[in-house]
Amino acid sequence: MEILFNVAGLALVLHLACSTLMLAFLRDDALAQVLFAIPGGWPGARPRWFALRLLRGRFLVPWTPAPAGLTRESTLVNLAFWSARIAGTVFPLAALAFLFLAISAAGAYA
């Protein structure tokens, strides 16, 4: 159970780091609008560097293809995209598995 908790935490940190890295090195602002969501929905415009932006949830499922404009970006951006995508998928799976095991273990002792 402890391993699942650590895996979920590491996946969350990796997703945050890769999303930030990818946003910093993206050259195309239109592609950034397609790739990233702004948690909490900020009204109006704000600087690109000011927001905590995470990869959109639709890119975390394996059957959604990567955007076409991503092929024109650098290798670092592509590596960060795929790392953020994998880590973003692993995080909820590991967190749900941890919660499931914690609840089932608590039920065994009741």
N, C-alpha and C positions, 0 to 999 in steps of 0.2 A: 504494500500500500504506500509506503514511503517513497518507493521508486516512482510510482505513478505521479505522486505529488511533485517530485523533483523534475520529472519529465515535463509535466504541464507548466511548471514555472520557467524552465529553460526554454520551452517552445514559445511562451509568451514574450520573454525577453528577446529571443532571437527574432520573433516577428516584429516587435517594436523597433529593434535595431536595423533590421533589413529594410523596413518601410521607410525609416528616416534616411538611411543611406541611399536608397533608390530615389527618394524625393530630392535629395541634395544633388544628385548627379544627372537627373533627367534634364534633357535640353528642350523638350517639347511640352509646353504648358497644356495644350489640348489633350495630350496623352496623360498628363498628370490628372486632369479632370476625369478621365475615363477610369484610371486605375485607383484613385484614392477617394475615400469618403471622409468627411469631417464629422467626428463624433459630436453630438449635441447640436448640430446645425446652427452655425454662426450666421446671423443675418447680415447681409451686406458683404462688401469686399474687405479682405484683410491680407496682410503680407503672406507670401507662401511659406516663409520660414517661421511664422508665428504659430501656425496650427499644428496640433498633433494629428497627423493624418495616417490612417491605416488602410491597408489594401482592402478593397471592397469585398464583401462576403461572397459575391458570385464567383470570384476568382479562386475561392478556396475549395470548390467542388471540382473533381477531376474531369468532368465532361465539358466544362467551359473552356474554350480555347483562349490562349493568350492574345491580346490585341495585336493587330497587324503592325502597328507603328513601333512595337517593341523591338522588332528585328533591326530597325535602323539605329537603335541605341547601342551603347558600348557593352562589352562583355561584362563589366562590373555591374551594370544596371540589370542585365539579364540574369546574372548569378544572384543578385539581391532579390529579384522578382521571384525566381523559383525557390529560393530559400525562404522568403516570406510566405510564399504560397504553401509550401510543405509545413512550415512551422505553424502557420495559421490553421491548418487542417489538424495537425497533431494536438494542438492545445485543447480544443473542446473535447476531442476523443479521450485524451488522457484525464481531463478534469471530470468528465462524466463517468469514466471507468473508476476513478478514485471515489467519487461520491457513491456509486453503486456498491463498491466493496465496503465502504465505510458503513453504509446503511445495512447491508447484509450481515456484516460482522456485528453490528450493534443488535440486530435482531437475533443473532445466535446466542447472545449473552442474556437476552431478556427472559 
